[in-house]
Amino acid sequence: MLQQSIAIGPMGFSLHQLVIGLAFLLALLAGALIGQRHRVAVSDTLFTVLFVAIIAARGVFVIRYWGEYDSLLARLDIRDGGFDILGGLVAALGYAGWALWRSPRQRIPLSGALMVGGLTWGLIVGGSTLIEQQSRPLPDIALTTQEGITTSLPHFAQQEQQPMVVNLWASWCPPCIREMPVFEQAQQAEQDITFVFVNQGESAQQIASFMNQHAFSLENVWQDPANALGQATGAHAMPTTLYYNAEGQLVNTHFGELSRATLEQGLERLR
């Protein structure tokens, strides 16, 4: 649920990104209010905690999937959304503990701010996790193949009898274009996983022209002219990639551009 996306003008955000932003804003507010009473500011420390968390989360993820990146620049490119949440939390708590020990005057306002931010994030993520434990099967939406045949994801999954990765994309979406070669390589290499590419809102002619222009060779490229699949799955911005196990249940969602590393992270839950 937290990887469902919303579009604000030309920009897209996952719900998890907005939750983190909300938690941080509430932490800043709590820190300012408590700090005013104790005549000490903690906003700089809170920003540093956030910065440490982001750097550590990215660093741990890159180390875990080091071989999936081709260059240092690719490892630094955070557009693929590759972050290790646990690594980021451990680093943030470690820095926060050091800051509390170093500056006794900040202990009360900083502790209060961290508690407010942590509770906000934890309660929302925890509640979402409980909801996610409920069954979320493949949406039974009518889609069209490039040959003009009407089909659906549940029907296709019944035929394939294996895990499925569903990518929602459009030809006007630059991140979609950048990640296509990654999917092309994965579709050829992963014979035990089915890949389906559902175009949102474009015609068969537009799709064919796009594929020819970029010389992409992908199987299972389908049309969803009414964006019905995006509405059913909460994917209101693109690209979005959905991971379904062999039983047709959603096990993971990735909003935004994928690299080989972030795709591999998602595929690990399907193997």
SERO-4910 file (N, C-alpha, C, O; in steps of 0.05 Angstrom, whole numbers):
BEGIN
 pado doro    nc1    nc2    nc3   cac1   cac2   cac3    cc1    cc2    cc3    oc1    oc2    oc3
  Met    A     17    -24      0      0      0      0     17     25      0     11     44    -14
  Leu    A     39     25     16     55     49     18     71     55     -8     81     77    -11
  Gln    A     73     35    -26     86     40    -52     66     48    -73     73     53    -96
  Gln    A     40     51    -66     21     63    -85     30     92    -89     42    104    -71
  Ser    A     23    102   -112     34    128   -119     12    149   -125    -11    141   -130
  Ile    A     19    174   -122      1    196   -130     17    215   -148     41    217   -145
  Ala    A      3    227   -166     15    247   -184      7    275   -176    -16    281   -172
  Ile    A     27    292   -173     23    320   -167     35    336   -189     59    341   -189
  Gly    A     19    345   -208     29    357   -232     46    337   -247     38    315   -252
  Pro    A     70    345   -256     88    327   -271    103    308   -253    118    291   -263
  Met    A    101    311   -226    117    295   -208    100    273   -195     76    277   -190
  Gly    A    113    251   -189     99    229   -175    113    222   -149    138    224   -147
  Phe    A     98    214   -130    109    206   -104     95    181    -94     71    177    -99
  Ser    A    111    164    -80     99    141    -67     87    150    -41     96    170    -29
  Leu    A     67    135    -30     56    142     -5     77    140     18     76    155     37
  His    A     95    121     15    116    118     35    134    143     36    141    152     58
  Gln    A    140    155     14    156    180     13    141    202     28    153    218     43
  Leu    A    115    203     23     99    224     37     97    219     67     96    238     83
  Val    A     95    193     75     94    186    103    120    195    117    120    206    139
  Ile    A    143    189    104    169    197    115    170    227    118    180    238    138
  Gly    A    161    242     97    160    271     99    143    281    121    150    300    135
  Leu    A    119    269    125    101    277    146    114    272    174    113    289    191
  Ala    A    126    248    177    138    241    202    161    261    209    164    269    232
  Phe    A    176    268    189    198    287    194    188    315    200    199    328    218
  Leu    A    167    324    187    156    350    193    144    351    221    148    371    236
  Leu    A    131    330    230    120    329    257    143    328    278    141    340    299
  Ala    A    165    314    271    188    314    289    200    342    291    207    350    313
  Leu    A    202    356    269    212    384    270    194    402    287    204    418    303
  Leu    A    168    398    284    149    414    299    151    408    329    152    427    345
  Ala    A    152    382    336    154    375    364    181    385    375    182    395    398
  Gly    A    202    382    360    228    392    369    228    422    374    240    431    393
  Ala    A    215    437    356    214    466    359    198    474    383    206    492    398
  Leu    A    175    461    388    158    468    411    172    461    437    172    477    456
  Ile    A    183    437    439    196    429    464    222    445    468    229    453    490
  Gly    A    236    449    445    261    464    447    257    493    455    274    504    469
  Gln    A    235    504    447    229    532    455    226    534    486    235    553    498
  Arg    A    214    513    497    211    514    526    237    511    541    241    522    562
  His    A    256    496    529    282    491    541    304    509    529    327    507    537
  Arg    A    295    527    511    314    546    499    338    533    485    361    541    489
  Val    A    331    513    469    352    500    453    339    491    427    316    481    427
  Ala    A    354    494    405    344    486    379    355    458    371    378    452    377
  Val    A    338    442    359    347    415    351    342    409    322    346    387    312
  Ser    A    333    430    307    327    425    279    352    416    263    350    399    246
  Asp    A    375    429    268    399    421    254    406    392    259    414    377    241
  Thr    A    403    383    284    409    355    291    389    336    277    397    315    267
  Leu    A    364    344    275    344    327    262    350    324    232    348    303    221
  Phe    A    358    346    219    365    345    191    389    327    187    391    312    167
  Thr    A    408    328    206    432    311    204    424    281    207    434    264    193
  Val    A    406    276    226    396    248    230    384    238    204    389    215    196
  Leu    A    367    255    191    355    246    166    376    242    144    374    222    129
  Phe    A    396    260    143    417    257    123    433    231    127    439    217    108
  Val    A    439    226    152    454    201    158    438    177    151    449    157    140
  Ala    A    412    177    156    394    155    150    394    149    120    396    127    111
  Ile    A    391    171    104    390    168     75    416    157     64    417    139     47
  Ile    A    439    169     73    465    160     63    470    131     70    479    115     54
  Ala    A    464    124     95    469     96    104    451     76     89    459     55     81
  Ala    A    425     84     86    406     66     72    415     61     43    414     38     33
  Arg    A    425     82     30    435     78      3    461     62      3    465     44    -14
  Gly    A    479     68     21    505     54     23    501     25     27    515      8     14
  Val    A    484     17     46    480    -11     52    468    -25     28    475    -48     21
  Phe    A    449    -12     15    436    -24     -9    457    -29    -31    458    -50    -43
  Val    A    473     -9    -36    494    -11    -58    513    -33    -51    521    -48    -69
  Ile    A    521    -36    -26    540    -57    -19    527    -85    -23    540   -103    -33
  Arg    A    501    -87    -16    487   -112    -20    485   -120    -49    487   -144    -56
  Tyr    A    482   -101    -67    478   -106    -95    500    -94   -112    496    -85   -135
  Trp    A    524    -95   -101    547    -81   -115    551    -91   -143    555    -74   -161
  Gly    A    549   -117   -148    554   -127   -175    533   -121   -195    537   -126   -219
  Glu    A    510   -111   -187    488   -105   -206    492    -77   -218    477    -70   -237
  Tyr    A    511    -62   -208    516    -35   -219    541    -35   -237    560    -50   -232
  Asp    A    540    -19   -258    562    -19   -278    583      2   -271    606      0   -281
  Ser    A    576     22   -255    595     44   -251    590     58   -224    569     54   -212
  Leu    A    609     74   -216    605     90   -192    582    109   -195    567    113   -176
  Leu    A    579    121   -218    557    140   -223    530    126   -219    511    138   -208
  Ala    A    528    102   -229    503     87   -226    497     81   -196    474     81   -188
  Arg    A    518     76   -181    515     70   -153    506     95   -137    492     93   -117
  Leu    A    513    118   -148    505    143   -135    478    153   -143    466    170   -130
  Asp    A    467    142   -165    442    151   -176    419    139   -160    412    116   -164
  Ile    A    407    156   -143    386    146   -125    358    145   -139    338    138   -126
  Arg    A    357    151   -165    331    150   -178    319    122   -180    295    119   -184
  Asp    A    336    102   -176    325     74   -177    311     66   -151    300     44   -149
  Gly    A    312     84   -130    298     78   -105    311     56    -89    297     43    -73
  Gly    A    337     51    -93    350     30    -78    360     39    -51    381     52    -49
  Phe    A    344     32    -30    352     39     -3    346     15     15    326      1     12
  Asp    A    364     11     35    360     -9     55    349      4     80    363     17     95
  Ile    A    323      1     85    309     15    107    322      8    134    326     26    150
  Leu    A    327    -18    138    338    -26    164    366    -13    168    372     -4    190
  Gly    A    383    -13    148    409     -1    150    407     29    157    422     39    173
  Gly    A    388     43    144    384     71    149    374     76    178    383     95    191
  Leu    A    356     59    188    346     62    215    368     58    236    371     74    255
  Val    A    385     38    232    406     32    251    426     56    252    434     64    273
  Ala    A    433     66    228    452     88    227    440    113    240    453    127    255
  Ala    A    414    119    234    401    142    246    399    140    276    404    160    290
  Leu    A    392    117    286    390    114    316    418    116    328    421    127    350
  Gly    A    438    106    314    466    108    325    474    137    327    486    145    347
  Tyr    A    469    152    306    477    181    306    461    196    327    471    213    342
  Ala    A    435    190    329    418    204    348    427    198    377    427    216    393
  Gly    A    435    173    382    445    166    409    470    181    415    474    191    438
  Trp    A    488    184    395    513    199    399    507    228    404    519    241    421
  Ala    A    487    239    389    480    268    393    468    272    421    473    293    433
  Leu    A    452    254    430    440    256    457    462    255    479    460    269    499
  Trp    A    481    238    475    503    236    494    521    260    494    530    270    515
  Arg    A    526    271    470    544    294    467    532    320    477    547    336    488
  Ser    A    506    324    474    494    349    481    471    345    501    448    341    493
  Pro    A    477    346    527    456    342    547    433    361    545    410    354    551
  Arg    A    438    386    536    416    406    534    395    398    513    372    406    515
  Gln    A    404    382    493    385    374    472    369    349    479    351    342    464
  Arg    A    376    336    501    365    310    506    334    309    506    322    292    494
  Ile    A    322    328    521    293    327    523    279    334    497    263    319    487
  Pro    A    286    357    484    272    364    459    279    344    436    261    337    420
  Leu    A    304    335    435    311    317    413    297    290    418    288    278    398
  Ser    A    297    280    442    283    255    448    253    257    441    242    238    430
  Gly    A    241    279    449    213    283    443    207    284    413    188    272    403
  Ala    A    225    298    398    221    300    369    224    273    356    208    265    338
  Leu    A    245    258    364    249    231    353    226    212    359    219    195    343
  Met    A    215    215    383    193    198    391    168    204    374    155    186    365
  Val    A    163    230    370    139    237    353    143    227    324    125    216    313
  Gly    A    166    233    313    171    224    285    171    194    283    159    183    264
  Gly    A    184    180    302    185    151    301    157    138    304    151    119    290
  Leu    A    141    149    323    114    138    327     97    143    302     81    125    294
  Thr    A     99    166    290     83    172    267     90    152    244     72    140    232
  Trp    A    115    149    239    124    131    217    117    102    225    106     87    208
  Gly    A    122     94    249    117     66    258     88     59    257     81     37    248
  Leu    A     71     76    267     42     70    267     31     67    239     15     49    234
  Ile    A     38     86    222     28     85    195     38     60    180     23     46    166
  Val    A     65     56    182     77     33    168     66      7    180     60    -12    165
  Gly    A     64      6    206     54    -18    219     25    -24    211     18    -47    206
  Gly    A      8     -3    211    -20     -7    202    -22    -16    174    -38    -33    167
  Ser    A     -4     -4    157     -4    -12    129      4    -41    125     -6    -56    109
  Thr    A     24    -50    142     34    -78    140     11    -97    147      9   -118    135
  Leu    A     -4    -90    167    -27   -108    175    -47   -110    152    -58   -131    147
  Ile    A    -52    -87    139    -71    -88    117    -59   -104     94    -74   -119     80
  Glu    A    -33   -101     89    -20   -115     67    -21   -146     71    -19   -160     51
  Gln    A    -24   -155     95    -26   -184    100    -51   -196     89    -54   -220     86
  Gln    A    -71   -179     83    -95   -188     71    -90   -195     41    -71   -184     29
  Ser    A   -106   -212     30   -102   -221      3   -105   -198    -17   -125   -183    -16
  Arg    A    -86   -195    -35    -87   -175    -57    -81   -189    -83    -58   -189    -92
  Pro    A   -101   -201    -95    -96   -217   -119    -93   -200   -144    -96   -176   -144
  Leu    A    -85   -213   -166    -83   -200   -192   -110   -187   -199   -130   -201   -198
  Pro    A   -110   -162   -207   -135   -149   -215   -146   -161   -240   -132   -166   -260
  Asp    A   -172   -166   -240   -185   -178   -263   -195   -156   -282   -218   -150   -283
  Ile    A   -176   -144   -296   -181   -122   -314   -177   -131   -342   -158   -145   -349
  Ala    A   -196   -124   -360   -193   -131   -388   -171   -115   -401   -172    -90   -401
  Leu    A   -152   -129   -413   -129   -116   -426   -127   -127   -455   -140   -148   -461
  Thr    A   -112   -115   -472   -110   -122   -500    -81   -127   -508    -64   -110   -502
  Thr    A    -76   -149   -521    -49   -155   -531    -44   -139   -556    -62   -127   -567
  Gln    A    -19   -139   -565    -13   -125   -590    -26   -138   -614    -28   -125   -636
  Glu    A    -34   -162   -611    -49   -176   -633    -78   -170   -633    -93   -180   -649
  Gly    A    -87   -154   -613   -115   -147   -611   -133   -166   -596   -157   -165   -598
  Ile    A   -120   -185   -582   -135   -205   -567   -140   -195   -538   -122   -185   -525
  Thr    A   -165   -197   -529   -172   -189   -502   -163   -211   -482   -168   -234   -486
  Thr    A   -150   -202   -461   -141   -221   -441   -141   -207   -414   -151   -185   -411
  Ser    A   -130   -220   -393   -128   -209   -367   -105   -221   -352    -96   -243   -360
  Leu    A    -96   -208   -331    -73   -219   -316    -80   -245   -302    -63   -264   -304
  Pro    A   -103   -248   -289   -109   -274   -277   -110   -297   -298   -101   -319   -292
  His    A   -122   -292   -321   -123   -312   -342    -95   -320   -351    -90   -344   -355
  Phe    A    -78   -300   -355    -51   -306   -365    -35   -321   -343    -20   -339   -349
  Ala    A    -39   -313   -318    -24   -326   -296    -33   -355   -294    -16   -372   -287
  Gln    A    -58   -361   -299    -67   -389   -299    -53   -405   -320    -48   -429   -316
  Gln    A    -48   -393   -343    -34   -407   -364     -4   -411   -357      7   -433   -362
  Glu    A      8   -391   -346     37   -391   -342     45   -408   -317     65   -421   -317
  Gln    A     29   -406   -296     34   -421   -271     61   -415   -259     76   -433   -251
  Gln    A     68   -389   -258     93   -381   -246     91   -352   -236     72   -338   -244
  Pro    A    110   -342   -220    109   -314   -211    108   -295   -234    117   -301   -256
  Met    A     97   -271   -229     93   -252   -250    102   -224   -241     96   -215   -219
  Val    A    116   -210   -259    123   -182   -255    108   -165   -275    109   -170   -299
  Val    A     93   -146   -265     76   -129   -282     86   -100   -281     87    -88   -260
  Asn    A     94    -90   -304    104    -63   -306     84    -45   -320     76    -50   -342
  Leu    A     77    -23   -306     59     -3   -318     76     20   -329     92     32   -314
  Trp    A     72     27   -354     90     46   -367     75     62   -389     52     56   -395
  Ala    A     89     82   -399     79     97   -422    103    108   -438    125    111   -427
  Ser    A     99    113   -464    121    121   -481    131    149   -475    153    156   -482
  Trp    A    114    166   -462    122    193   -456    137    196   -430    144    218   -422
  Cys    A    141    174   -416    152    173   -389    183    167   -391    190    144   -396
  Pro    A    200    187   -387    229    182   -389    240    160   -372    256    143   -381
  Pro    A    232    158   -346    242    135   -329    233    108   -341    248     88   -338
  Cys    A    209    107   -353    200     82   -365    219     73   -387    226     50   -390
  Ile    A    228     93   -403    246     87   -426    273     78   -415    285     59   -426
  Arg    A    283     91   -394    309     84   -384    310     56   -372    331     42   -373
  Glu    A    288     47   -360    288     21   -348    281     -2   -367    284    -25   -359
  Met    A    272      4   -391    264    -17   -410    287    -37   -416    282    -61   -416
  Pro    A    312    -27   -420    334    -47   -425    338    -66   -402    346    -89   -406
  Val    A    334    -56   -378    336    -74   -354    316    -96   -355    322   -119   -350
  Phe    A    291    -89   -362    270   -109   -364    275   -128   -388    270   -152   -386
  Glu    A    285   -117   -409    290   -134   -433    311   -155   -426    307   -179   -433
  Gln    A    332   -148   -412    352   -167   -404    341   -187   -384    346   -211   -386
  Ala    A    325   -178   -365    313   -196   -345    294   -215   -357    293   -239   -349
  Gln    A    278   -206   -376    258   -224   -388    272   -247   -403    262   -270   -404
  Gln    A    295   -241   -415    310   -262   -429    324   -281   -409    327   -305   -415
  Ala    A    332   -271   -386    348   -287   -367    331   -302   -348    338   -325   -340
  Glu    A    308   -291   -340    291   -304   -319    269   -320   -332    246   -310   -336
  Gln    A    275   -345   -338    255   -362   -352    233   -372   -333    212   -380   -343
  Asp    A    237   -370   -307    217   -380   -288    199   -358   -277    184   -362   -259
  Ile    A    202   -334   -289    185   -311   -280    173   -299   -305    187   -294   -325
  Thr    A    147   -293   -305    134   -281   -328    134   -251   -325    128   -240   -303
  Phe    A    141   -237   -346    141   -208   -346    119   -198   -365    116   -207   -388
  Val    A    103   -179   -355     82   -167   -372     85   -137   -370     88   -125   -349
  Phe    A     83   -124   -393     87    -95   -395     60    -82   -404     53    -84   -428
  Val    A     47    -69   -386     20    -58   -392     22    -29   -396     26    -13   -378
  Asn    A     18    -21   -422     19      8   -429     -6     21   -419    -28     10   -421
  Gln    A     -3     45   -409    -26     60   -398    -34     83   -417    -21    103   -420
  Gly    A    -58     78   -429    -71    100   -443    -63    106   -472    -71    126   -483
  Glu    A    -47     88   -484    -37     94   -511    -47     72   -531    -55     50   -523
  Ser    A    -47     79   -556    -57     62   -577    -37     41   -585    -13     43   -579
  Ala    A    -46     21   -600    -28      0   -610     -7     12   -629     16      3   -629
  Gln    A    -15     31   -645      3     44   -663     25     59   -649     48     58   -656
  Gln    A     18     74   -627     37     88   -612     57     69   -599     81     74   -598
  Ile    A     47     47   -588     65     27   -575     84     15   -595    108     13   -590
  Ala    A     74      7   -619     90     -6   -639    112     14   -649    135      6   -653
  Ser    A    104     39   -653    123     59   -662    145     63   -641    168     66   -648
  Phe    A    137     64   -616    156     67   -594    176     44   -593    200     49   -591
  Met    A    166     20   -595    183     -4   -594    203     -4   -617    226    -11   -614
  Asn    A    193      3   -641    211      4   -664    232     26   -662    255     22   -669
  Gln    A    224     49   -652    242     72   -649    265     65   -631    288     72   -637
  His    A    260     51   -609    281     45   -590    293     16   -593    311      9   -578
  Ala    A    282      2   -613    292    -26   -618    290    -44   -594    308    -60   -589
  Phe    A    268    -41   -579    264    -58   -556    251    -84   -566    234    -84   -583
  Ser    A    259   -106   -554    248   -132   -560    236   -144   -535    250   -159   -521
  Leu    A    211   -138   -530    197   -147   -506    173   -164   -513    159   -159   -533
  Glu    A    168   -185   -497    144   -201   -501    123   -191   -481    129   -179   -460
  Asn    A     98   -198   -487     76   -192   -469     73   -162   -464     70   -153   -442
  Val    A     73   -146   -486     67   -118   -485     38   -113   -490     29   -118   -513
  Trp    A     23   -104   -471     -6   -102   -473    -15    -73   -471      0    -55   -463
  Gln    A    -41    -70   -478    -53    -43   -477    -74    -42   -454    -88    -61   -449
  Asp    A    -74    -19   -441    -95    -12   -422   -104     17   -428    -97     35   -413
  Pro    A   -120     20   -449   -126     48   -459   -141     65   -438   -139     89   -440
  Ala    A   -155     53   -420   -170     68   -400   -156     72   -374   -167     82   -355
  Asn    A   -130     63   -372   -115     64   -347   -129     50   -324   -126     58   -301
  Ala    A   -144     29   -331   -160     15   -310   -142      0   -291   -148     -1   -267
  Leu    A   -120    -11   -301   -102    -26   -283    -88     -8   -263    -85    -14   -239
  Gly    A    -80     16   -272    -68     35   -254    -87     44   -232    -79     47   -209
  Gln    A   -112     48   -240   -132     56   -220   -137     33   -200   -140     38   -176
  Ala    A   -138      8   -210   -144    -15   -192   -121    -20   -173   -126    -30   -150
  Thr    A    -96    -14   -181    -73    -20   -164    -63      4   -148    -44      1   -133
  Gly    A    -75     27   -153    -65     51   -139    -40     63   -151    -27     79   -138
  Ala    A    -34     55   -176    -10     66   -190    -18     90   -206    -25     87   -230
  His    A    -18    113   -194    -27    137   -208     -4    153   -221     -8    174   -233
  Ala    A     20    143   -218     44    155   -231     61    132   -241     60    109   -231
  Met    A     77    137   -261     93    116   -274    122    123   -274    130    147   -273
  Pro    A    139    102   -276    132     74   -278    126     62   -251    135     71   -230
  Thr    A    110     40   -251    104     25   -227    107     -5   -234     98    -13   -255
  Thr    A    121    -20   -217    125    -48   -221    113    -64   -199    119    -59   -175
  Leu    A     97    -84   -205     82   -100   -186     93   -129   -187     97   -140   -209
  Tyr    A     98   -141   -164    109   -168   -163     88   -187   -151     79   -182   -128
  Tyr    A     80   -207   -166     60   -226   -157     73   -254   -155     88   -262   -173
  Asn    A     67   -269   -134     77   -296   -131     62   -315   -149     43   -307   -163
  Ala    A     69   -341   -148     57   -361   -166     28   -365   -159     13   -375   -176
  Glu    A     19   -357   -135     -9   -359   -128    -25   -334   -136    -49   -333   -131
  Gly    A    -12   -315   -149    -26   -291   -158    -30   -270   -137    -47   -253   -141
  Gln    A    -15   -271   -115    -17   -252    -94      5   -231    -95     28   -238   -100
  Leu    A     -2   -206    -91     18   -184    -92     36   -186    -68     27   -188    -45
  Val    A     63   -187    -73     82   -189    -52    101   -165    -50    114   -161    -30
  Asn    A    101   -149    -71    119   -125    -70    110   -106    -92     99   -114   -113
  Thr    A    116    -80    -88    111    -59   -107    134    -40   -108    145    -33    -87
  His    A    142    -32   -131    164    -12   -134    154     11   -151    147      7   -174
  Phe    A    153     35   -139    145     58   -154    170     73   -163    189     77   -147
  Gly    A    171     80   -188    194     95   -199    212     77   -215    207     54   -219
  Glu    A    233     90   -225    252     76   -243    266     54   -229    273     56   -206
  Leu    A    271     32   -244    285      9   -234    313      8   -246    317     15   -269
  Ser    A    332     -1   -230    359     -9   -240    360    -40   -238    342    -52   -229
  Arg    A    382    -51   -248    386    -80   -245    385    -88   -215    375   -109   -208
  Ala    A    396    -71   -198    397    -76   -170    370    -77   -157    363    -95   -142
  Thr    A    353    -56   -162    327    -55   -150    308    -76   -161    291    -86   -147
  Leu    A    312    -83   -187    296   -105   -199    304   -131   -186    287   -148   -179
  Glu    A    330   -136   -181    339   -160   -169    328   -162   -140    321   -184   -132
  Gln    A    327   -140   -126    316   -140    -99    286   -149   -100    278   -165    -83
  Gly    A    271   -140   -119    243   -148   -121    240   -177   -129    223   -191   -119
  Leu    A    257   -187   -147    256   -214   -157    263   -234   -135    253   -257   -136
  Glu    A    279   -226   -116    287   -244    -94    263   -255    -79    263   -277    -69
  Arg    A    242   -239    -77    218   -248    -62    201   -266    -79    181   -278    -69
  Leu    A    207   -270   -104    191   -287   -122    205   -315   -126    192   -333   -135
  Arg    A    230   -317   -119    245   -342   -125    241   -362   -102    252   -384   -104
***
